[in-house]
Amino acid sequence: MASIETLTLEVADTTAAHRFYSAFGLDTQVRLRASEAPTTGFRGFSLSLTVPRPADVDVLVGAALDAGATALKPVSKSFWGYGGVVQAPDGTIWKVATSEKKDTGPATGRIDDIVLLLGTADMAASKRFYVDRGFAVGKSFGSKYVEFATPSSPFKLALYGRRALAKDVGVPIDGTGSHRLVIGGAGGAFTDPDGFAWEAVVPAPTV
């Protein structure tokens, strides 16, 4: 079964980005690579952190803001739970959320899932593209959302309509240039229908 093995963010200043992600608590989960590739506006993707309880959302979002992130959607309670959206100094958009609405204790310091959401122009075409490359569909809601089953991966992969994703994270849909993202997997190097680049990596050994 295909999966994501690594996520590499392309940033203008690797030293500053490393400092931010260390403060955000994600320095071991994401890789950084220097890049001056032109990019403007919405880059077509976001990363979501699913955490156990509201206190974890507050801690992570607070750490991100203290380290220089910009709030796109302030932390708040919603029908689905509790969460907020920030944009890192390098431009990457991060959503931090929990399905819980009330704390049952202090922050756990745990991240349950890291989800890469790719905004797609044609859900059917993108879904077919990934299925043809060995990704198994875990959840599917028609033309709105597809999540792939990647139980052995440190990351989850999902497809979301580009317009809906931009609205969800609180930014205008317009954007051009590089995604500033490289996804690593064992299935070889390729580029998907929306221009997201994959590179070949060797999967980490299982313990």
TASUL-V436326 format. One record per residue. N is the residue number from 1. RES is the residue in one small letter. OMEGA is omega in radians with two decimals (none if undefined). NEAR is the number of other ideal C-beta (glycine too) atoms within 12 Angstrom. Layout:
n:N res:RES omega:OMEGA near:NEAR
n:N res:RES omega:OMEGA near:NEAR
//
This chain:
n:1 res:m omega:-3.12 near:22
n:2 res:a omega:-3.13 near:30
n:3 res:s omega:3.04 near:33
n:4 res:i omega:3.07 near:41
n:5 res:e omega:-3.11 near:30
n:6 res:t omega:3.00 near:30
n:7 res:l omega:-3.14 near:40
n:8 res:t omega:3.06 near:32
n:9 res:l omega:3.09 near:42
n:10 res:e omega:-3.00 near:31
n:11 res:v omega:-3.14 near:31
n:12 res:a omega:-3.07 near:23
n:13 res:d omega:-3.08 near:21
n:14 res:t omega:3.14 near:22
n:15 res:t omega:3.12 near:15
n:16 res:a omega:-3.14 near:20
n:17 res:a omega:3.10 near:33
n:18 res:h omega:3.12 near:25
n:19 res:r omega:3.14 near:21
n:20 res:f omega:-3.05 near:34
n:21 res:y omega:3.01 near:33
n:22 res:s omega:3.12 near:19
n:23 res:a omega:-3.13 near:23
n:24 res:f omega:3.11 near:37
n:25 res:g omega:-3.08 near:28
n:26 res:l omega:-3.06 near:33
n:27 res:d omega:3.11 near:19
n:28 res:t omega:-3.10 near:16
n:29 res:q omega:-3.11 near:27
n:30 res:v omega:3.06 near:38
n:31 res:r omega:-3.12 near:28
n:32 res:l omega:-3.14 near:32
n:33 res:r omega:-3.14 near:26
n:34 res:a omega:3.11 near:19
n:35 res:s omega:3.04 near:24
n:36 res:e omega:-3.12 near:14
n:37 res:a omega:-3.12 near:22
n:38 res:p omega:3.09 near:15
n:39 res:t omega:3.10 near:25
n:40 res:t omega:3.04 near:17
n:41 res:g omega:-3.08 near:22
n:42 res:f omega:-3.11 near:30
n:43 res:r omega:3.02 near:38
n:44 res:g omega:3.11 near:41
n:45 res:f omega:2.97 near:42
n:46 res:s omega:3.07 near:39
n:47 res:l omega:-3.12 near:42
n:48 res:s omega:3.05 near:38
n:49 res:l omega:3.07 near:38
n:50 res:t omega:-3.06 near:31
n:51 res:v omega:-3.01 near:36
n:52 res:p omega:-3.00 near:28
n:53 res:r omega:-3.11 near:29
n:54 res:p omega:3.13 near:31
n:55 res:a omega:3.10 near:25
n:56 res:d omega:3.07 near:35
n:57 res:v omega:-3.11 near:42
n:58 res:d omega:-3.12 near:26
n:59 res:v omega:-3.10 near:30
n:60 res:l omega:3.13 near:42
n:61 res:v omega:3.09 near:38
n:62 res:g omega:3.12 near:23
n:63 res:a omega:3.13 near:28
n:64 res:a omega:3.14 near:37
n:65 res:l omega:3.11 near:27
n:66 res:d omega:-3.11 near:17
n:67 res:a omega:3.05 near:27
n:68 res:g omega:3.11 near:22
n:69 res:a omega:3.08 near:31
n:70 res:t omega:3.11 near:25
n:71 res:a omega:3.04 near:24
n:72 res:l omega:3.03 near:30
n:73 res:k omega:-3.13 near:26
n:74 res:p omega:3.12 near:20
n:75 res:v omega:3.13 near:29
n:76 res:s omega:3.07 near:21
n:77 res:k omega:3.12 near:20
n:78 res:s omega:3.10 near:21
n:79 res:f omega:-3.05 near:9
n:80 res:w omega:-3.10 near:16
n:81 res:g omega:-3.03 near:25
n:82 res:y omega:-3.13 near:31
n:83 res:g omega:3.12 near:36
n:84 res:g omega:-3.11 near:37
n:85 res:v omega:3.10 near:37
n:86 res:v omega:3.04 near:40
n:87 res:q omega:-3.13 near:30
n:88 res:a omega:3.10 near:40
n:89 res:p omega:3.11 near:27
n:90 res:d omega:3.10 near:39
n:91 res:g omega:-3.14 near:38
n:92 res:t omega:-3.13 near:42
n:93 res:i omega:-3.12 near:41
n:94 res:w omega:3.02 near:49
n:95 res:k omega:3.11 near:44
n:96 res:v omega:-3.02 near:49
n:97 res:a omega:3.01 near:40
n:98 res:t omega:3.08 near:37
n:99 res:s omega:3.12 near:21
n:100 res:e omega:-3.14 near:24
n:101 res:k omega:-3.13 near:18
n:102 res:k omega:3.10 near:13
n:103 res:d omega:3.03 near:20
n:104 res:t omega:-3.13 near:14
n:105 res:g omega:3.14 near:14
n:106 res:p omega:3.12 near:14
n:107 res:a omega:-3.11 near:24
n:108 res:t omega:-3.06 near:20
n:109 res:g omega:-3.06 near:16
n:110 res:r omega:2.97 near:21
n:111 res:i omega:-3.09 near:31
n:112 res:d omega:-3.11 near:22
n:113 res:d omega:2.94 near:28
n:114 res:i omega:-3.04 near:33
n:115 res:v omega:3.03 near:36
n:116 res:l omega:3.12 near:46
n:117 res:l omega:3.13 near:41
n:118 res:l omega:3.06 near:43
n:119 res:g omega:-3.07 near:38
n:120 res:t omega:3.11 near:34
n:121 res:a omega:-3.10 near:24
n:122 res:d omega:-3.03 near:18
n:123 res:m omega:-3.09 near:30
n:124 res:a omega:-3.12 near:19
n:125 res:a omega:-3.14 near:18
n:126 res:s omega:3.10 near:34
n:127 res:k omega:3.14 near:35
n:128 res:r omega:3.14 near:19
n:129 res:f omega:-3.09 near:29
n:130 res:y omega:3.07 near:39
n:131 res:v omega:3.12 near:23
n:132 res:d omega:3.13 near:17
n:133 res:r omega:2.98 near:27
n:134 res:g omega:3.10 near:21
n:135 res:f omega:3.14 near:34
n:136 res:a omega:3.14 near:23
n:137 res:v omega:3.09 near:25
n:138 res:g omega:3.10 near:24
n:139 res:k omega:3.12 near:20
n:140 res:s omega:3.09 near:23
n:141 res:f omega:3.09 near:17
n:142 res:g omega:-3.11 near:12
n:143 res:s omega:-3.04 near:19
n:144 res:k omega:-2.99 near:21
n:145 res:y omega:3.05 near:27
n:146 res:v omega:3.05 near:33
n:147 res:e omega:-3.11 near:28
n:148 res:f omega:3.12 near:34
n:149 res:a omega:-3.14 near:22
n:150 res:t omega:-3.02 near:32
n:151 res:p omega:-3.10 near:17
n:152 res:s omega:-3.06 near:20
n:153 res:s omega:3.04 near:32
n:154 res:p omega:-3.11 near:29
n:155 res:f omega:2.97 near:36
n:156 res:k omega:3.12 near:31
n:157 res:l omega:3.12 near:48
n:158 res:a omega:3.06 near:41
n:159 res:l omega:-3.12 near:44
n:160 res:y omega:3.06 near:36
n:161 res:g omega:-3.06 near:29
n:162 res:r omega:-3.12 near:35
n:163 res:r omega:-3.13 near:22
n:164 res:a omega:3.14 near:22
n:165 res:l omega:3.11 near:37
n:166 res:a omega:3.11 near:27
n:167 res:k omega:-3.10 near:19
n:168 res:d omega:-3.11 near:30
n:169 res:v omega:3.00 near:37
n:170 res:g omega:3.11 near:24
n:171 res:v omega:3.03 near:30
n:172 res:p omega:-3.07 near:15
n:173 res:i omega:-3.03 near:21
n:174 res:d omega:3.09 near:14
n:175 res:g omega:3.14 near:27
n:176 res:t omega:3.07 near:15
n:177 res:g omega:-3.03 near:20
n:178 res:s omega:3.00 near:26
n:179 res:h omega:-3.05 near:37
n:180 res:r omega:-3.14 near:37
n:181 res:l omega:3.03 near:43
n:182 res:v omega:-3.10 near:33
n:183 res:i omega:-3.14 near:43
n:184 res:g omega:3.11 near:34
n:185 res:g omega:-3.10 near:38
n:186 res:a omega:-3.05 near:25
n:187 res:g omega:3.11 near:27
n:188 res:g omega:-3.12 near:17
n:189 res:a omega:3.08 near:16
n:190 res:f omega:3.06 near:22
n:191 res:t omega:-3.07 near:18
n:192 res:d omega:-3.07 near:34
n:193 res:p omega:3.13 near:24
n:194 res:d omega:3.05 near:31
n:195 res:g omega:3.12 near:29
n:196 res:f omega:-3.04 near:35
n:197 res:a omega:3.05 near:28
n:198 res:w omega:3.04 near:35
n:199 res:e omega:-3.11 near:25
n:200 res:a omega:3.05 near:18
n:201 res:v omega:3.08 near:23
n:202 res:v omega:-3.14 near:13
n:203 res:p omega:3.08 near:20
n:204 res:a omega:-3.14 near:17
n:205 res:p omega:3.09 near:7
n:206 res:t omega:-3.11 near:10
n:207 res:v omega:none near:4
//
